[in-house]
Amino acid sequence: MKLGLLLALILTASSAAFGASLPDFSGIAYEQRLGNQIPLREMFRDDAGRSARLSDFVAADKPLILALVYFHCPNLCSVVRSDLFDALQRSSMAAGRDYSLVALSIDPSESSADASVAKREDMERYPSPGAAEHWHFLTGNNDAIKAVAASVGFHERYDREIKQFVHPVGIVFATPAGIVSSYLLGVGYQPGDVRLGVTRAQSGDVTAAALPILLICFHYDPATARYTLAIMKLLRLAAGLTVAVIGITLFLALRRNGGRA
């Protein structure tokens, strides 16, 4: 039995067990577009309501740390920000002196007020030199957001049923000119890894692709660092169905071989 058919059986059975179709995770990933140009001329609003081009929020001679998140995310986005700011706080680097940072909302319905609340909370938890001036929490219209997302290979989808974005998790480092230099995927960023990303971007280096880690921001509980019960049940069901289908396949194969003996 081919893998595609096996997966189709698993997803179909899982959907039936849940009484509804599963979220469509196809294509949800960071397609690492190393060496690509981020469109710095796109217009955004900062946490103070100021509208400006993306380039105006990036120091001309400093590398950019870009986090694509959204501020009302109930799942992994807060973990991404917490891990990043904790790593930066422990890295001895200072915003403005060593790097620029942009946390860009992927939700065009979010406002400068949403960005302001998120920035204030993060600065209170992770006080860092230069953060007030050089941590930029931005919102914008759909076209501008999509342009930046496309430039770094960020593929997401809005799930209307649960009213959440299903999206990949990670951060992007870009050179002072806005060229994609490297990625850190998943969560759990370490100070050394963040410093290395900043250092390479400052030098204009474009690195090899990072190890692909598919961690999807969907039904994740940051309080327990686990996926929610519904998704865990789904994963367990899928695992059980996988074992069952493989067992049936092996049984049929052995029976055929036995018939030939």
C-alpha positions in Angstrom: 0.0 0.0 0.0 1.4 3.4 -1.0 2.2 6.0 1.7 -0.3 8.5 0.1 -3.1 6.0 0.4 -2.1 5.2 3.9 -2.2 8.8 4.9 -5.5 9.3 3.1 -7.0 6.5 5.1 -5.7 7.9 8.4 -7.0 11.4 7.7 -10.3 10.2 6.5 -10.8 8.0 9.5 -9.6 10.7 11.8 -12.0 13.2 10.3 -14.9 10.8 10.6 -14.0 10.1 14.2 -14.1 13.8 15.0 -17.3 14.4 13.0 -15.7 17.2 11.0 -13.0 17.8 8.4 -9.5 18.3 9.8 -7.7 21.6 9.3 -5.8 21.8 6.1 -2.1 21.7 7.0 -0.9 21.3 3.5 1.7 23.9 2.5 1.9 25.3 6.0 5.6 25.8 6.4 8.6 28.1 6.2 9.9 27.8 2.6 13.5 29.0 3.3 14.2 31.7 0.7 17.8 32.5 1.6 19.2 35.4 -0.3 15.8 36.8 -1.1 15.0 40.6 -0.7 12.5 41.6 1.9 10.3 44.4 0.5 11.4 47.2 2.8 9.2 49.8 0.9 6.0 48.3 2.2 4.0 50.5 4.6 3.1 49.5 8.2 2.0 51.1 11.4 4.0 50.8 14.7 2.7 50.4 18.2 2.4 54.3 18.5 0.2 54.5 15.4 3.0 55.9 13.2 2.8 54.9 9.5 6.1 54.4 7.7 7.9 52.1 5.3 9.4 49.0 6.8 12.9 50.4 6.0 12.2 53.2 8.5 11.9 50.7 11.3 15.2 49.1 10.5 18.5 50.7 11.4 20.5 51.3 8.1 23.6 49.5 9.3 22.1 46.8 11.6 20.7 43.4 10.8 17.0 42.7 11.2 15.4 40.0 13.3 11.9 39.4 11.9 9.2 37.5 13.7 5.9 36.9 11.9 3.3 36.4 14.6 0.0 37.9 15.7 -0.8 39.6 18.9 -4.1 37.9 19.8 -2.7 34.4 19.0 -3.8 31.9 21.7 -1.2 29.4 20.8 2.5 29.5 20.0 3.1 33.1 19.0 3.6 34.2 22.6 6.1 31.4 23.0 8.0 32.6 20.0 8.2 36.1 21.4 9.0 34.9 24.9 11.8 32.6 23.7 13.2 35.3 21.4 13.2 38.1 24.0 14.6 35.8 26.7 17.5 34.8 24.4 18.2 38.4 23.4 18.1 39.4 27.1 20.7 36.8 27.9 22.8 37.4 24.8 24.4 40.7 26.0 23.3 42.3 22.7 21.4 45.6 22.7 18.7 46.7 20.3 19.8 49.5 18.1 23.5 48.8 18.8 23.6 45.2 17.5 20.3 44.6 15.7 16.8 45.9 14.8 13.7 43.9 15.6 10.3 43.7 14.0 7.4 41.6 15.3 5.0 41.8 12.4 1.4 40.8 12.8 0.1 38.5 10.1 -3.5 39.5 11.0 -4.6 42.6 9.1 -7.5 43.2 11.6 -5.0 43.9 14.4 -4.4 47.5 15.3 -1.6 49.7 16.7 -3.4 49.4 20.1 -2.9 45.6 20.0 0.7 46.0 19.1 1.2 48.5 21.9 -0.2 46.1 24.5 1.9 43.3 23.3 5.1 45.4 23.3 4.5 46.8 26.7 3.9 43.3 28.2 7.1 41.9 26.5 9.2 44.9 27.6 8.0 44.4 31.2 8.9 40.7 31.2 12.2 41.1 29.3 13.7 44.5 29.9 16.5 45.0 27.4 18.7 48.0 26.4 17.3 49.9 23.5 14.1 47.9 23.4 11.7 50.9 23.6 13.2 52.5 20.5 14.3 49.5 18.5 11.7 46.8 19.1 9.0 47.5 16.5 5.6 45.8 16.8 3.9 46.4 13.5 0.5 46.0 11.9 -0.5 46.6 8.3 -2.9 45.8 5.5 -3.2 42.4 4.0 -1.2 43.2 0.8 1.7 44.5 2.7 1.7 41.6 5.1 1.5 39.1 2.3 4.4 40.7 0.5 6.7 40.4 3.4 5.5 36.9 4.2 6.1 35.8 0.6 9.6 37.2 0.6 10.6 35.0 3.5 8.6 31.9 2.5 6.1 32.1 5.3 3.0 30.1 4.4 -0.1 30.4 6.6 -3.9 29.8 6.4 -6.8 31.3 8.3 -9.1 28.7 9.7 -12.6 30.3 9.7 -14.1 27.6 11.9 -11.9 28.3 14.9 -11.1 31.9 13.8 -7.3 31.4 14.1 -4.3 31.4 11.8 -2.6 28.1 11.2 1.0 29.0 10.5 4.6 27.8 10.9 6.8 28.9 13.7 10.3 30.5 13.6 12.3 33.7 13.2 14.2 35.2 10.3 17.5 37.1 10.2 18.1 39.6 7.4 21.1 41.7 6.5 21.0 45.5 6.9 19.9 45.6 3.3 17.0 43.3 4.0 18.4 40.2 2.4 17.3 36.9 4.0 20.4 35.5 5.8 19.2 32.6 7.9 16.3 31.1 9.9 15.7 29.7 13.3 12.7 27.3 13.1 10.5 26.0 15.9 10.9 27.4 19.4 13.4 27.2 22.3 15.9 29.7 20.9 19.3 29.9 22.7 21.3 33.1 23.1 24.2 31.7 21.1 22.0 30.7 18.2 20.4 34.2 18.1 23.8 35.9 18.4 25.1 33.8 15.6 22.2 34.7 13.4 22.7 38.4 14.1 26.4 38.2 13.5 26.1 36.4 10.2 23.4 38.8 9.0 25.6 41.8 10.0 28.4 40.3 7.9 26.1 39.9 4.9 26.4 36.1 5.0 23.6 34.0 3.5 23.8 30.6 5.2 22.7 27.1 4.3 19.1 26.2 4.9 18.2 25.4 8.5 17.1 21.9 9.5 13.4 21.9 8.6 11.3 21.8 11.7 7.6 21.8 11.1 6.0 23.2 14.3 2.6 24.5 13.5 0.9 27.2 15.6 -2.5 25.6 16.0 -4.4 24.4 19.2 -1.2 24.7 21.3 -1.5 25.6 24.9 1.5 27.8 25.9 0.6 27.4 29.6 1.4 23.7 29.5 3.7 23.6 26.5 1.5 21.0 25.0 -1.0 20.7 22.2 -4.6 20.7 23.3 -6.6 17.6 24.2 -8.5 17.6 20.9 -5.3 17.6 18.8 -3.6 15.0 21.1 -6.6 12.7 20.7 -6.3 13.2 16.9 -2.6 12.4 16.9 -3.2 9.3 19.1 -6.0 8.2 16.8 -3.8 8.7 13.7 -1.0 6.7 15.3 -3.3 3.9 16.1 -4.7 3.9 12.6 -1.2 3.9 11.2 -0.3 0.8 13.2 -3.5 -0.9 12.1 -3.1 -0.2 8.4 0.6 -1.3 8.5 -0.4 -4.5 10.3 -3.1 -5.3 7.7 -0.7 -4.5 4.9 2.0 -6.9 6.3 -0.6 -9.6 6.9 -1.8 -9.4 3.3 1.8 -9.4 2.0 2.7 -12.4 4.1 -0.5 -14.3 3.0 0.4 -13.6 -0.7 3.9 -14.8 -0.2 2.7 -17.9 1.7 0.3 -18.6 -1.2 3.3 -18.7 -3.6 5.3 -21.1 -1.5 
